[in-house]
Amino acid sequence: QCSTEICCRQHFSHMGSHCTQFGRCSQGSDVYLVSPNLSFATGSFRTFRWMQTMIFAIEEINSQGHLLPNITLGYRIYDSCSTTFHALRAAMALVNGHGSGIAGPYCSAAVPVIIGDGGSSLSMVVARLLGILQLPQVSYFSSCECLSHKEQFPTFLRTMPSDLFQVEALTLLVRHFGWTWVGTVAGDDDYGRQGVHIFSQEVEKYGACVAFLEIIPKSHYMEQMSIIVERIRLSGVRVVLLFALEQDVVALFQAVLRQNLTGIQWLASEAWVTASVLAGPQYHLILQGTVGFAIRRADIPGLGPFLTRLRPATTPSNPYITEFWEKTFGCTFDGVTHSPESWTRCTGLEQLTNVRNIYTDVTQLRISYNVYKAVYAVAHAVRAMFQCNAGRGPFPQGACPDTSRIQPWELLYYIQRIEFTTAFEEKMRFDKNGDPVATYDLINWQMSDSGTVRFVTVAPAHSSPQVPQSACSRSCPPGTRKAIKPRLPVCCFDCVVCAVGEVSNQTDAVECEKCLAEFWSNEQRDACVPKQVEYLSFHDAMGTTLLAVALLGACCTMAVAAVFVCYRNTPIVRANNSELSFLILSALGLCFVCAVLFIGRPTPWSCMLRHTAFSIAFVLCISCILGKTVVVLMAFRATLPGSTVMRWFGPWQQRASIFLCTLVQVLICGVWLGMAPPLPQRLLPRETPHILLLCNVGSAVAFSLVLGYIGLLAAVCFLLAFLARKLPDNFNEAKFITFSMLIFCTVWVAFVPAYISSPGKYSTATEIFAILASSFGLLVCLFFPKCYIILLKPEKNNRKHMMVKSTSDKQY
């Protein structure tokens, strides 16, 4: 990298001679330079081209004359030898002419402006010194973002955009291709470390992670370089950002070749994205497809011929030409060689036009264009100084600068405010931080048909048709969420399926969202679908089973009734009070039919009818059984001669008692329907995929009174039947009534906790089961023994058998 310094000399004659002075690193020399190494033993042809570009720009301005008429620019060139020590010594020498001391803050300097240094670290050292002296410094290659801090570097400007803009562009590129797991390698300098630091901060803002940070040591020891390459291999990343200077990049890629590391997508920083030294065939396998951002390229007219016109005889004061010539043509001057492999003698007449190397290659003039712009920026600032009108100047009391003795701080004022358009239609100006307008080209390394590398400027959307994927974890598809792995970066995660009732409809969702109350997640967990309405349907297996059982009960009841009708004149039917028996059968038939009302979609009418109908039917049935039980009990108790007890339990009294008992239940149901009737209700539990459509009882008190009244009658009936269980007759009906009431009470006592704990439609099924079980219990216990005698033991269906006491009864 080359750092150049311009000294401006004013001549009022038509043309004046310009001052030219070169200096290079040497022990004991009084002249030291501000510029990275120009030693051609390291192949710095590109750096030498930058130096020649500065000379070309100065001579172009001087020769054309329209920009600075009657003014000639001069220059001094120094080599900083890539060390901060030499860079600082050269800067001090320039400030003091050739002295070794440091000048005062506003004293006249031998050189009023310095163009350089190339490296950010070297520029920082020089800029701190020049900032104290208020001497402007314009760098063409220092891109570290830290140099934009005016508190530390008040006189520093540059034609190279800050790395902040380059890193933002690289971050957008990473985001465009969806890379979330990126490695970083930096040079051991401010350029590399600051660049990857900003990059890490930017990529983490959008969720990507930096897998590692490796630093390339300046010593380039093979062992250390091998360790870096092995860490890249073990990390598993497919994309690596290499933010380093060209010489560090070359050392790393030599280690990459030795260890055969392939399959990496390299992201190049601006410092090496167009480095021709890496375009050799040995690097094709590992660097093909490399992408990065480069500053704007320009084709500078006349620069190519100017570079090839160089001759040792025409510039004998330039100490670099001799070494450049020997390195280029493999020869030596006067037996003294800087190139050990040289053996022919140089004539100085060799033609550079026949040479194809980095120096003569003008197809990628990017940094050279920065040098060109830096020279023209200084020239425009000088022009503005000389065009100042007295009384309208920028300094106190409208003063203009003294053009006979240019002061650096005055020139700094004008450089900071220059604004012009280059010959390539690019607007050139510095912002408040001394940075130019950032313009980049996206460069993709592509192979040409001839097998050489081409630096192709492309748009991001067309940069590479085969882009590798680089991620610590695969993207989580819709229906899953990311679960961060412990002790790993946020980009390393597991994909966890969303819980039921939750969905994620995007890739890499952080959280799953709960569906609304009326919706449920589908099987893929990527969309909410309406919940299915659930109720005890006729199409359900459970609903169909209960319907079949209810119809069976109704048929059995009808069959028993038919038997009783056919055998109504037989003793066993007449002895059991046929009127009450038919009334009980009718009530049981209603109970079985009422169970059917509980199946199907709840409606306002079905909800009101199902609860009231079954409660009234049960009360009617139990009232009849209670009446029969009382009659049987009283008939055997009132056996004393002249007793008139039985006249209070005749047919009319029985009908009246049944009517009154049923009327009480009818009144309770009427009040219930009038005040808080049962109505359909939609329950929306979040933990189930169904909307429960049930009949809400409306009033829990009324529902409790209805069941309580049925329970009261059943308990009284059970108690009376229990007292009459050992009455002395062959067919003791009280015993069967006891069993039936025992079954009835057991079923409904068990119903209460089962009903409360049953979810959804199962609570309805529990209620139907209780109705059917208790109904079957009454039907079987009360009527099946009679049907057995009527149909299977007709010899016992006579008056004599009915009047004979059993042996057990006699013993009693």
C-alpha positions in Angstrom: 0.0 0.0 0.0 1.3 3.4 -1.0 1.0 6.6 0.9 1.7 9.8 -1.0 2.2 13.4 0.1 1.6 16.4 -1.9 3.5 19.7 -1.4 1.8 22.6 -3.2 3.9 25.3 -4.6 2.6 28.4 -6.1 4.0 29.9 -9.3 2.6 33.1 -10.9 4.6 32.6 -14.1 3.0 30.8 -17.0 4.5 27.5 -15.9 6.8 26.7 -13.1 8.9 23.7 -12.3 7.5 21.3 -9.8 9.3 19.8 -6.8 9.8 16.0 -6.8 11.4 14.1 -4.0 11.4 10.4 -3.2 12.5 8.6 -0.1 12.7 4.9 0.9 13.4 2.9 4.0 17.1 2.6 4.8 19.1 2.4 8.0 20.6 5.7 9.0 18.7 7.7 6.5 17.4 11.1 7.4 14.4 10.6 5.1 11.5 8.3 6.2 8.2 7.7 4.5 4.4 7.5 5.2 3.3 4.5 3.1 3.0 0.8 3.4 5.8 -1.4 2.0 6.9 -0.7 -1.5 9.4 -3.6 -1.5 8.9 -5.5 -4.7 10.2 -8.6 -3.1 6.7 -9.0 -1.7 5.1 -8.4 -5.0 3.8 -4.9 -4.4 3.1 -4.0 -8.1 -0.3 -2.8 -7.2 1.1 -0.4 -4.6 3.6 0.9 -7.2 0.7 1.5 -9.6 -1.1 3.6 -6.9 2.0 5.7 -6.6 2.2 6.2 -10.3 -1.5 7.0 -10.4 -0.9 9.9 -8.0 2.0 11.2 -10.2 -0.3 10.8 -13.2 -3.1 12.8 -11.6 -0.7 15.6 -10.5 0.9 15.8 -14.0 -2.6 15.8 -15.6 -3.7 18.7 -13.5 -0.5 20.6 -14.1 -0.5 20.0 -17.8 -4.2 20.9 -18.4 -4.0 24.1 -16.4 -7.8 24.8 -16.4 -8.3 23.6 -12.8 -5.3 25.4 -11.3 -4.1 28.1 -13.8 -0.7 29.5 -13.1 -0.3 27.0 -10.2 1.8 23.9 -10.2 1.4 21.0 -7.8 4.5 19.2 -6.5 4.8 16.1 -4.5 7.1 14.1 -2.2 6.7 10.3 -1.9 7.8 8.3 1.2 7.6 4.6 2.1 6.2 3.8 5.5 7.5 0.2 5.3 4.2 -1.2 6.8 5.3 -0.1 10.3 3.9 2.5 12.5 7.4 3.7 13.5 8.4 4.5 9.9 5.0 6.0 9.1 5.2 8.4 12.1 8.8 9.3 11.4 7.9 10.1 7.8 5.0 12.3 8.9 7.2 14.2 11.3 9.8 14.7 8.5 7.1 16.1 6.2 5.7 18.4 8.8 9.1 19.9 9.5 10.6 19.9 6.0 13.6 17.7 6.7 13.9 18.4 10.4 13.4 16.0 13.2 11.4 18.2 15.6 7.7 18.7 15.8 6.3 22.0 14.5 3.8 24.2 16.4 0.0 23.8 15.9 -0.3 26.6 13.3 3.2 27.0 12.0 4.0 26.7 8.3 4.7 23.2 7.3 6.9 22.0 4.5 3.9 20.0 3.2 0.4 21.4 3.7 -1.5 18.2 3.0 -0.7 14.4 3.2 -2.4 11.8 1.1 -2.1 8.5 2.9 -1.6 6.2 4.6 -3.0 3.0 3.0 -3.5 0.9 6.1 -6.0 1.9 8.8 -3.6 1.2 11.7 -0.8 3.3 10.1 -3.3 6.1 9.3 -4.5 6.2 12.9 -1.0 6.7 14.2 -0.3 9.5 11.6 -3.8 11.1 12.0 -3.3 11.6 15.8 -0.1 13.6 15.2 -1.6 15.6 12.3 -4.8 16.3 14.2 -2.7 18.1 16.8 -1.0 20.1 14.1 -4.2 20.8 12.2 -2.7 19.4 9.0 -5.1 17.7 6.6 -4.7 14.0 5.8 -6.6 12.4 2.9 -6.4 8.6 2.8 -7.2 6.5 -0.2 -7.4 3.1 1.4 -7.9 3.4 5.1 -11.5 2.2 5.7 -11.7 1.5 9.5 -14.9 2.9 10.9 -12.9 4.2 13.9 -11.3 6.9 11.7 -14.7 8.6 11.4 -14.5 9.7 15.0 -13.7 13.4 14.7 -12.9 13.7 18.4 -9.8 11.6 17.9 -9.0 12.4 14.2 -10.2 15.9 13.5 -8.1 16.5 10.3 -8.6 13.0 8.8 -10.5 12.6 5.5 -10.7 9.8 3.0 -11.8 8.9 -0.5 -12.4 5.3 0.7 -15.8 4.7 2.3 -16.0 3.6 5.9 -16.1 -0.1 6.7 -19.4 0.7 8.4 -21.1 1.0 5.0 -19.3 -2.1 3.6 -20.3 -4.1 6.6 -23.9 -3.0 6.2 -23.8 -4.1 2.6 -22.3 -7.5 3.6 -25.0 -7.9 6.3 -27.7 -7.3 3.7 -26.0 -9.9 1.5 -26.0 -12.4 4.3 -29.7 -11.6 5.0 -30.6 -11.9 1.3 -29.3 -15.4 1.1 -30.7 -16.5 4.4 -27.3 -17.4 6.0 -27.6 -17.6 9.8 -24.4 -19.4 10.7 -21.4 -17.4 9.5 -17.7 -17.6 10.5 -15.4 -14.6 10.6 -11.7 -14.3 10.1 -9.9 -11.0 10.6 -6.4 -9.6 10.2 -4.6 -8.7 13.3 -5.0 -4.9 12.8 -7.6 -2.2 13.3 -9.1 -2.8 9.8 -9.8 -6.5 10.4 -10.8 -6.4 14.1 -13.1 -3.4 13.7 -14.7 -4.8 10.6 -15.7 -8.1 12.0 -16.8 -6.5 15.3 -19.3 -4.3 13.4 -20.3 -7.2 11.2 -21.0 -9.4 14.2 -23.2 -6.6 15.8 -25.1 -6.1 12.5 -25.9 -9.7 11.7 -27.0 -10.4 15.2 -29.7 -7.7 14.8 -31.6 -9.8 12.3 -31.1 -13.2 14.1 -27.9 -14.6 12.5 -25.0 -15.8 14.6 -21.2 -15.6 14.2 -19.9 -19.1 14.7 -16.3 -18.1 15.5 -13.8 -15.3 15.2 -10.2 -16.2 14.1 -7.4 -13.7 13.9 -4.6 -14.0 11.3 -1.3 -13.3 13.0 1.1 -10.9 11.3 3.8 -13.5 11.6 1.9 -15.9 9.3 3.4 -18.9 11.1 2.4 -22.1 9.3 1.3 -23.8 12.6 -1.0 -20.9 13.5 -2.5 -20.7 10.0 -3.2 -24.5 10.1 -5.0 -24.2 13.4 -7.3 -21.5 11.9 -8.1 -23.6 8.9 -8.8 -26.7 11.1 -11.2 -24.6 13.3 -13.1 -23.5 10.2 -13.4 -27.1 9.1 -14.7 -28.3 12.5 -17.2 -25.5 12.9 -19.4 -26.8 10.1 -20.0 -23.4 8.7 -20.4 -23.0 4.9 -20.0 -19.2 4.8 -16.9 -17.4 6.1 -16.3 -13.6 6.0 -12.6 -12.9 5.5 -11.9 -9.3 6.6 -8.2 -8.8 6.1 -5.5 -7.2 4.0 -4.3 -8.8 0.9 -1.0 -10.2 2.3 -2.9 -11.8 5.3 -5.5 -13.3 2.9 -2.8 -14.9 0.7 -1.1 -16.5 3.8 -4.5 -18.0 4.9 -5.4 -19.4 1.5 -2.0 -21.0 1.2 -2.9 -22.9 4.4 -6.3 -23.7 3.0 -4.7 -25.2 0.0 -2.3 -27.3 2.0 -5.2 -28.8 4.1 -7.6 -29.1 1.1 -10.5 -27.2 2.7 -13.2 -26.8 0.1 -16.9 -26.2 0.0 -16.7 -22.8 1.7 -18.5 -19.7 0.4 -16.0 -16.9 1.0 -17.2 -13.4 1.7 -14.5 -11.0 0.7 -13.9 -7.6 2.3 -13.0 -4.7 0.0 -9.3 -5.1 0.6 -9.0 -8.3 -1.4 -12.2 -8.8 -3.4 -10.4 -7.8 -6.6 -6.9 -8.9 -5.7 -5.4 -10.3 -8.9 -2.7 -12.2 -6.9 -5.5 -14.5 -5.8 -6.9 -15.1 -9.3 -4.2 -17.6 -10.1 -5.2 -21.2 -11.2 -4.0 -22.7 -7.9 -6.8 -20.8 -6.1 -9.7 -21.6 -8.5 -10.9 -24.7 -6.5 -11.3 -22.8 -3.2 -12.2 -19.3 -4.4 -14.6 -19.8 -7.3 -17.9 -18.1 -6.4 -16.4 -15.7 -3.9 -18.6 -12.7 -3.4 -17.9 -9.3 -1.8 -18.2 -5.6 -2.3 -15.7 -3.4 -4.0 -15.6 0.3 -4.3 -16.5 1.8 -7.6 -14.3 1.1 -10.6 -13.2 3.6 -13.2 -11.4 3.6 -16.5 -9.0 6.5 -16.2 -8.1 7.8 -19.7 -4.4 7.9 -20.4 -3.4 6.0 -17.2 -2.5 2.8 -19.1 -0.1 4.4 -21.6 1.4 6.5 -18.7 2.2 3.4 -16.7 3.8 1.6 -19.6 5.9 4.7 -20.6 7.9 4.4 -17.4 11.6 4.2 -18.0 14.5 4.1 -15.5 16.3 6.8 -17.5 13.4 9.3 -17.4 13.1 9.3 -13.6 16.5 8.7 -12.2 15.5 10.2 -8.8 12.9 7.5 -8.2 14.6 4.8 -6.2 11.7 2.3 -6.7 12.0 2.0 -10.4 15.3 0.1 -10.4 13.8 -2.6 -8.1 10.5 -2.6 -10.0 12.4 -3.0 -13.3 14.5 -5.9 -12.1 11.5 -7.7 -10.6 9.4 -7.2 -13.7 12.0 -8.3 -16.3 14.2 -10.6 -14.2 17.4 -8.7 -14.9 19.9 -6.6 -13.0 21.5 -3.1 -13.3 25.3 -2.8 -13.0 25.7 -6.1 -11.3 23.6 -5.0 -8.3 20.4 -6.8 -8.0 17.4 -6.7 -5.7 16.1 -10.0 -7.2 18.2 -13.0 -6.4 16.8 -15.0 -9.3 18.0 -12.3 -11.8 20.9 -13.2 -14.1 20.5 -11.1 -17.3 21.6 -7.5 -17.5 18.9 -4.8 -17.7 19.2 -2.3 -20.6 16.4 0.0 -19.5 15.0 -0.3 -22.9 12.6 -3.2 -22.1 9.0 -2.6 -23.1 6.3 -2.6 -20.4 3.7 -2.7 -23.1 4.6 -6.4 -23.5 4.2 -7.1 -19.8 1.0 -8.5 -18.3 1.0 -8.2 -14.5 -0.8 -6.4 -11.7 1.0 -3.1 -12.5 -0.1 -2.9 -16.1 -3.6 -4.3 -15.4 -5.9 -1.3 -15.5 -9.2 -3.2 -15.7 -9.8 -3.0 -12.0 -8.9 0.5 -11.1 -10.6 0.9 -7.8 -8.0 2.0 -5.2 -6.1 3.8 -8.0 -9.3 5.7 -8.6 -9.4 6.7 -4.9 -5.9 8.0 -5.3 -6.9 9.9 -8.3 -9.9 11.4 -6.5 -7.8 12.4 -3.5 -5.4 14.4 -5.7 -8.3 16.2 -7.4 -9.9 16.9 -4.0 -6.8 18.7 -2.9 -6.6 20.5 -6.3 -10.2 21.7 -6.0 -9.5 22.9 -2.4 -6.5 24.9 -3.6 -8.6 26.3 -6.4 -11.3 27.4 -3.9 -8.6 29.1 -1.8 -7.3 31.1 -4.7 -10.8 32.1 -5.7 -11.6 33.7 -2.3 -12.8 37.3 -2.6 -11.4 39.7 0.0 -14.0 40.7 2.6 -16.1 37.6 1.8 -13.7 35.0 3.1 -14.6 32.2 5.6 -12.3 33.4 8.3 -12.8 36.2 10.9 -13.8 39.6 9.5 -14.3 38.0 6.1 -10.6 37.3 5.7 -9.3 35.1 2.9 -6.3 32.8 3.3 -2.8 34.1 2.5 -2.2 32.3 -0.8 1.5 33.2 -0.8 2.0 31.0 2.2 -0.6 28.3 2.4 -1.4 27.2 6.0 -2.5 23.6 6.5 -5.4 24.5 8.8 -6.8 26.9 6.1 -6.4 24.3 3.4 -8.2 21.8 5.8 -11.2 24.1 5.9 -11.5 24.1 2.1 -10.9 20.4 1.7 -13.7 19.6 4.2 -16.1 21.7 2.0 -15.2 20.7 -1.5 -17.9 19.4 -3.8 -17.3 18.6 -7.4 -18.2 16.0 -10.1 -15.4 13.9 -11.4 -14.9 13.2 -15.1 -16.8 9.9 -14.5 -20.0 11.7 -13.4 -19.4 10.8 -9.7 -20.1 13.5 -7.1 -17.3 13.9 -4.7 -17.7 15.5 -1.3 -16.9 14.7 2.3 -19.5 14.4 5.1 -19.2 15.7 8.6 -17.0 12.7 9.5 -14.7 13.2 6.5 -16.2 10.2 4.7 -17.2 10.2 1.0 -20.4 9.0 -0.5 -20.3 5.2 -0.3 -20.8 3.5 -3.6 -20.1 -0.3 -4.0 -20.1 -2.9 -6.7 -21.1 -6.5 -5.8 -18.3 -8.6 -7.2 -18.7 -12.3 -8.0 -15.6 -14.4 -8.9 -16.6 -16.4 -12.0 -14.7 -18.7 -14.3 -14.4 -17.6 -17.9 -14.4 -20.0 -20.9 -10.6 -19.7 -21.0 -10.3 -20.9 -17.4 -9.4 -17.6 -15.9 -11.1 -15.8 -13.1 -13.3 -12.8 -13.9 -14.4 -10.2 -11.4 -18.0 -9.8 -12.5 -20.2 -7.0 -11.2 -23.6 -8.4 -10.6 -26.9 -7.6 -8.9 -27.6 -9.4 -5.6 -30.5 -11.3 -7.1 -28.3 -12.7 -9.9 -25.1 -13.2 -7.9 -24.9 -16.9 -7.7 -27.4 -19.5 -8.9 -26.0 -22.2 -6.5 -25.9 -20.6 -3.1 -24.9 -22.9 -0.2 -26.9 -23.0 2.9 -25.2 -22.1 6.2 -27.1 -22.6 9.4 -26.4 -24.1 12.8 -29.9 -25.7 12.7 -32.3 -26.3 10.0 -35.2 -23.9 9.7 -38.2 -24.8 11.7 -41.2 -25.3 9.4 -44.7 -23.9 10.1 -46.3 -25.8 12.9 -43.2 -25.8 15.0 -41.3 -23.3 17.1 -37.6 -22.7 18.0 -36.3 -24.0 21.3 -32.9 -22.6 22.1 -30.3 -25.2 23.0 -28.5 -24.5 26.3 -25.1 -22.9 26.2 -25.2 -22.4 22.5 -25.9 -19.3 20.3 -29.5 -18.4 19.5 -29.0 -19.7 16.0 -28.6 -23.2 17.4 -32.0 -24.6 18.3 -34.4 -27.5 18.2 -37.7 -27.5 16.4 -40.6 -28.3 18.8 -44.0 -29.1 17.5 -46.6 -26.6 18.7 -48.9 -27.8 21.5 -52.5 -28.7 20.7 -54.6 -25.6 20.3 -51.5 -23.5 19.2 -50.2 -22.8 15.7 -47.3 -21.1 13.9 -47.8 -20.2 10.3 -44.3 -18.9 9.5 -40.9 -20.4 9.3 -38.6 -20.2 12.4 -41.4 -19.0 14.7 -40.2 -18.1 18.1 -43.5 -18.8 19.8 -46.7 -20.6 18.9 -49.9 -18.6 19.0 -53.0 -19.8 20.7 -56.1 -20.2 18.6 -59.2 -18.2 19.5 -61.7 -19.9 21.7 -63.9 -21.1 18.8 -60.9 -22.4 16.8 -58.5 -25.3 17.1 -55.1 -26.2 15.5 -55.1 -28.6 12.6 -52.9 -31.7 12.5 -50.0 -29.7 10.9 -50.3 -27.1 13.7 -49.9 -24.3 11.0 -53.5 -23.0 10.9 -56.5 -22.6 13.2 -59.7 -24.3 12.0 -63.2 -24.0 13.4 -63.9 -26.3 16.3 -66.4 -29.1 15.7 -69.6 -28.8 17.7 -69.9 -31.8 20.0 -73.1 -33.2 21.5 -74.6 -36.6 22.0 -75.7 -37.4 18.4 -77.7 -40.2 17.0 -74.7 -41.0 14.7 -72.3 -41.5 17.6 -71.7 -45.0 18.7 -72.7 -44.1 22.2 -75.8 -42.2 21.1 -76.8 -45.2 18.9 -76.3 -47.6 21.7 -78.3 -45.6 24.2 -81.1 -45.1 21.6 -81.2 -48.9 21.0 -81.4 -49.6 24.7 -84.2 -47.0 25.2 -86.2 -48.5 22.3 -85.6 -51.9 23.7 -87.0 -50.8 27.1 -90.0 -49.2 25.4 -90.6 -52.4 23.5 -90.3 -54.5 26.6 -92.8 -52.2 28.4 -95.2 -52.6 25.5 -94.8 -56.3 25.5 -95.5 -56.5 29.2 -98.5 -54.3 28.7 -99.7 -56.6 26.0 -99.3 -59.7 28.2 -101.3 -57.9 31.0 -104.0 -57.0 28.5 -104.3 -60.5 27.3 -104.4 -62.0 30.7 -106.2 -59.2 32.5 -108.9 -61.6 33.9 -106.4 -64.0 35.4 -105.9 -64.0 39.2 -102.4 -62.7 39.2 -103.2 -59.7 37.1 -106.4 -58.8 39.1 -104.6 -59.4 42.4 -101.9 -56.8 41.5 -104.4 -53.9 40.9 -104.4 -53.9 37.2 -105.3 -50.2 37.0 -102.1 -49.2 38.8 -100.1 -51.8 36.9 -101.2 -50.3 33.6 -100.5 -46.8 34.9 -97.0 -47.8 36.0 -96.3 -49.4 32.6 -97.4 -46.2 30.9 -95.1 -44.1 33.1 -92.2 -46.5 32.5 -92.9 -46.2 28.8 -92.7 -42.5 29.1 -89.4 -42.8 30.9 -87.9 -44.8 28.1 -89.2 -42.4 25.5 -87.9 -39.4 27.5 -84.4 -40.9 27.3 -84.5 -40.4 23.6 -85.1 -36.7 24.1 -81.6 -36.4 25.5 -80.0 -37.6 22.2 -79.6 -35.2 19.3 -78.7 -31.5 18.9 -80.0 -29.5 21.9 -82.6 -26.9 21.1 -84.6 -24.7 23.4 -87.7 -26.9 23.2 -85.8 -30.2 23.6 -83.9 -28.8 26.6 -87.0 -27.8 28.4 -88.9 -30.9 27.5 -86.2 -33.5 28.3 -85.8 -32.5 32.0 -89.4 -31.8 32.8 -90.8 -34.8 31.0 -88.5 -37.4 32.6 -89.0 -35.9 36.1 -92.8 -35.9 35.8 -92.8 -39.4 34.3 -90.7 -40.8 37.1 -92.8 -39.1 39.8 -95.9 -40.6 38.2 -94.3 -44.0 38.2 -93.1 -43.9 41.8 -96.4 -42.4 43.0 -98.2 -45.4 41.5 -95.7 -47.8 43.2 -96.0 -45.9 46.4 -99.8 -46.1 46.3 -99.7 -49.9 45.6 -97.2 -50.4 48.4 -99.4 -48.5 50.9 -102.5 -50.5 49.9 -100.6 -53.8 50.3 -99.3 -52.8 53.6 -102.6 -51.6 54.9 -104.5 -54.6 53.6 -102.4 -57.0 55.8 -102.3 -54.6 58.8 -106.1 -54.0 58.9 -107.1 -57.6 59.6 -109.0 -56.9 62.9 -112.8 -57.5 62.7 -114.7 -54.2 62.2 -111.6 -52.2 61.0 -112.5 -49.4 58.7 -108.9 -48.5 57.7 -109.2 -49.8 54.1 -112.0 -47.5 53.1 -109.4 -44.7 53.2 -107.3 -46.6 50.6 -109.9 -47.3 48.0 -109.5 -46.7 44.2 -110.5 -43.0 44.3 -108.2 -42.3 47.2 -105.3 -44.0 45.3 -106.0 -42.0 42.2 -106.2 -38.8 44.3 -102.8 -39.5 46.0 -101.1 -40.2 42.7 -102.5 -37.1 41.2 -101.4 -34.9 44.1 -97.9 -36.4 44.2 -97.5 -35.8 40.5 -99.1 -32.3 40.7 -96.3 -31.2 43.1 -93.7 -32.1 40.5 -95.7 -30.4 37.8 -95.8 -27.2 39.8 -92.1 -27.4 40.5 -91.4 -27.8 36.8 -93.7 -25.0 35.9 -92.0 -22.6 38.2 -88.6 -23.8 36.8 -89.7 -23.2 33.2 -91.1 -19.9 34.0 -88.2 -18.4 35.9 -85.0 -20.1 34.6 -85.7 -22.8 32.0 -83.1 -25.1 30.6 -81.6 -23.8 27.4 -78.8 -24.8 25.0 -75.3 -23.6 26.0 -72.0 -23.5 24.1 -69.0 -24.3 26.2 -65.6 -23.3 24.7 -62.9 -25.1 26.6 -59.4 -24.2 25.3 -58.0 -27.6 26.0 -60.3 -29.6 23.7 -60.9 -29.4 20.0 -64.6 -29.3 20.3 -67.3 -26.8 21.2 -69.6 -28.5 23.7 -73.3 -28.0 23.0 -75.2 -28.9 26.1 -78.4 -28.1 27.9 -77.8 -25.8 30.7 -80.2 -26.7 33.6 -80.9 -22.9 34.0 -81.6 -23.1 37.7 -79.5 -25.4 39.8 -81.9 -25.0 42.7 -84.9 -26.1 40.5 -83.0 -29.0 39.1 -82.0 -30.1 42.6 -85.6 -29.8 43.8 -86.8 -32.0 40.9 -84.3 -34.7 41.7 -84.8 -34.3 45.4 -88.5 -34.8 45.1 -88.1 -37.9 43.1 -85.6 -39.2 45.7 -88.0 -38.4 48.5 -90.8 -40.4 47.0 -88.4 -43.2 46.2 -87.1 -43.3 49.8 -90.6 -43.4 51.3 -91.6 -46.1 48.9 -88.5 -48.1 49.7 -89.1 -47.7 53.5 -92.7 -48.9 53.2 -91.9 -51.8 50.9 -89.1 -52.8 53.3 -91.6 -53.0 56.1 -94.0 -55.2 54.0 -91.3 -57.5 52.6 -92.4 -60.5 54.7 -96.1 -60.3 54.4 -97.7 -63.9 54.3 -98.6 -64.4 50.7 -97.3 -66.7 48.0 -96.5 -63.8 45.7 -95.2 -61.1 47.9 -95.2 -58.0 45.7 -93.7 -55.8 48.5 -90.5 -57.8 48.3 -90.1 -57.0 44.6 -91.0 -53.3 45.2 -88.2 -53.3 47.8 -85.7 -54.6 45.3 -86.8 -52.2 42.6 -86.6 -49.2 44.9 -83.2 -50.3 46.1 -82.0 -50.4 42.5 -83.6 -47.1 41.8 -82.0 -45.3 44.8 -78.6 -46.8 44.1 -78.6 -45.7 40.5 -79.6 -42.1 41.3 -77.3 -41.8 44.3 -74.4 -42.9 42.0 -75.7 -40.5 39.3 -74.9 -37.3 41.2 -71.1 -37.5 41.4 -70.9 -39.2 38.0 -72.9 -36.4 36.4 -70.8 -33.7 38.0 -67.4 -35.3 37.0 -68.4 -36.3 33.4 -67.2 -33.9 30.7 -69.2 -32.7 27.7 -71.6 -35.1 26.1 -70.7 -37.8 28.7 -72.7 -35.9 31.3 -75.7 -36.3 29.1 -74.9 -39.9 28.5 -74.7 -40.4 32.3 -78.1 -38.9 32.8 -79.6 -41.2 30.1 -77.9 -44.2 31.6 -79.4 -43.3 35.0 -82.9 -43.0 33.5 -82.6 -46.3 31.6 -81.0 -48.2 34.4 -83.7 -47.2 37.0 -86.5 -47.8 34.5 -85.2 -51.2 33.6 -84.9 -51.9 37.4 -88.5 -51.0 38.0 -89.7 -53.0 34.9 -87.7 -56.1 35.7 -88.4 -56.2 39.4 -92.1 -55.4 39.3 -93.4 -57.1 36.1 -91.0 -59.9 35.0 -91.9 -62.2 37.9 -95.6 -61.9 37.0 -94.9 -62.4 33.3 -92.9 -65.5 34.2 -95.9 -67.1 36.1 -98.3 -66.0 33.4 -96.3 -67.3 30.5 -94.2 -70.1 31.9 -96.0 -71.3 35.1 -99.7 -71.0 34.2 -100.6 -73.7 36.8 -99.7 -71.2 39.5 -102.0 -68.5 38.0 -105.1 -69.5 40.0 -106.9 -68.3 43.1 -106.1 -71.3 45.2 -102.3 -70.8 44.7 -102.5 -67.2 45.4 -104.3 -67.8 48.8 -102.0 -70.6 50.0 -99.2 -69.6 52.3 -95.7 -70.7 51.6 -93.9 -72.8 54.1 -91.7 -70.0 55.0 -94.6 -67.7 55.5 -96.2 -70.2 57.9 -93.1 -70.4 59.9 -93.1 -66.7 60.1 
